[in-house]
Amino acid sequence: MARAAKRGTIELVAGSDLETRGTREGNSDLRLWLRILTIHKLVNNEVRRRLREQFGMSLSRFDLLAQLDGKAEGMRMGELSKRLMVTTGNITGLVDELVAEGLVERLPDPTNRRASLAAMTTQGRKAFSAAAKANESWIAEMFAGLSASEKAAIFAMLGRQKADIAARLQDAGAQETKTNTPKGVVR
C-alpha cells in the first residue's frame, strides 16, 4: 500500500518517484543509485522553492554566488564554468543578470587584457550571506532524521565510493588514451 507524506504543496507517495524503476530484487546497485537521485531531487527541489520564495533567487544564482564567496579578487568565467559544470555562455548570461542587479561586478583580469573577472559586490555578499545561512538551516532540517553517527557513516561510505568512481574513470581514461594512440606515437 502506498504511503503518503504531505508537507505544504509537496506530496510524496511511496513508489511514485525515481526509485520505482529499480524495484526488482537483486538490483541493489541500481536501487542505491536511484535512492541517491531521489534524495537529491527532493532536497534540490525544496531548496529551489525556498530560495525563490524567500530570497527571489534561483539556485543557479545561489550556486554562482557561492563560488564567488570569499574570492575578493574574483574569478574568470571559464573557472566558474568548470566549477558549476555549465557552459561559459550560461555563466556569462548569469553574470550579466547579477551585474544588472548589483550583486556582481566585472573586474579587469590583471593577467589578460581581453578577459574579465566576476566578483561579488557588497550588496551581493549581503544577499548571499542571508541566503547561505538559511540554506544551511534548511539542509540541517532535511537531514534531521539521521543521528550524527549515521550522517558520519553515510558521509564516509559515499566518500569511499566517490574515490572509487574517480579512480575507475581515471583508469578508463588512461586505457582509452592508450587504445586511441596511433602506433609509433609515444605519449
N, C-alpha and C positions, 0 to 999 in steps of 0.2 A: 504494500500500500504506500502511495506517495505521501511524503511528509512535507508540509509547507511551513516555511518560516516567513513571517511578514514583518517588514520594517519600513515604515513610510510608504513610498511608492514601489519599493522593490519586493517582489515575491519570488521566493525560491522554492521550487518543488524538486525534491529528490528524484533523480532520474531524468531531469529535463535540461541538463547542462552538458558541457563538453564530455563529461565522463560517461555518458550513455553509450558512446562509441566503443568504449573499452570494457564493457561489462562481461565479456567472455572470460570464463575461468582460465587460469593458466597463462594469461597475458599480462603478467604483473608489470613488465616494463612499460607497456603502452598505458596501462591503468595508472601507474605512477606519474607518467608524463602528463596525462590528461587531468589528473588531480592537481598537479602544479599549475597547469594552464588555467584551470577553473578558479583556483585561489587567486592567481594573478588577475584574471578578468574581473572577479568580484571586487577585489581591493582597488584595482585601477579605475573601474567604472565609478565606484563610490568616491574616490579621491577626485576624479574629474568633476563629478557633480558638485562636491563641496567647494572645490576651488572656484568653479564658475559661480555658484550661488553666493558664497561668502566674500570672494575677492574679485569677481569679474575677470578671472584669469583662466586661460586654458592650461592644460597640463604641459603642452609644448612650450608655452611661455615660461611656466614654472621651471621646467627642466633646463631651459636655456639660461635663465637667471641663476639657477643652482650651479651651473658650470662656471658662470662668471663670478659667483660669490667668492670673495677673498682674493680675487685676481685684479688688484687695483690697476695693474699695467694693461689689462685687457687680454683678449685672445683673438687670434686670427680666425676667419670664417672656416678655413679648412680644418683647423683643430676642433672647432665646435662641431663641424660636420662629422668628423671621425668619432668624437665622443658621444654624440647623440645618434649616430648611425642613420643620418639622413643626408640628402644631397646638399651641396653648398648652395644651390639655388633656394632650397627650402630655408636654410639658415639666413641667407641674405634677405629674403622676404620677411621672415620673422623679426630680424634685427631692424629692418626698416619700420615695421609696425611699432616696435618697442622704442625706437628713436622718436617717432612721431608722438608717442605718449609720454616722452620724457623719462623713461625708465632706463634707457641705454643711450650711450653716445658713441660716436665713431671717433677714434683717435688715429693719428698718423702712425704707421708702423716705422719705428726707427731703423729697421734693417732693410726695408723695402719701400721705396717712394711710391710705388704703384699700389701698394696694399694698405689696408686699414685694419685697425683692431676694434673690437666691440668691448665696451666696458660699462659697468653699471654706474648710473648716476646716484646721487644721494637719495633722490626720490625712489629710484629702483631698489636701492638697498633697504629702504624703509618698507616698501611694499613686499619685497621678497622675505625680509625678516619676519614680518607678521604672518605671511602665508606659510613659511617654513616651520614656524613654531606650531601653527595649527595643524599642519600636515603631520608633524611628529606625534602630536597627541592623537590624531585620527588613526595612525598606524598602530600606536600602542593600544588603542581601543579595539582595533580589529584583531589583534593578537592576544588580547587579554584572557582568552580561554585556555592558553597554554601557560604552564609554570615556567619559571626561569630556567630550570634544568631541562625541560622539554625543548625550550627555544634554543638553548646552547647545544643540545644534542642534534637537533634538526640542522642548525647552522653548521656544525662540524661535518655532518654527513653530506650536506649539499656542497660544502667546500671541497671535500674529497672528490665528489662527483664532478664538480667544475674542473678541478685539476686533471682528473682522468680524461674528461672530454677534450680539454685543451691539448693534452699530450697526444691523444689519439688523432686529433685534427692536425697537429703539427707533424706527426709521423706520416699521416696520409699525404700531407702537402709535400713533404720531403720525398716520399715514394713517387708521387705524381711528377715531381720535377725530374727525378732520375729517369722515369719511363718516357718522358717527353723530350729529353735531351738528345739531339741528333748524335749519331756515332761520330767519334773523333773530337767532340766538343767536351772540354773539361770545365766543370763549374767549381 
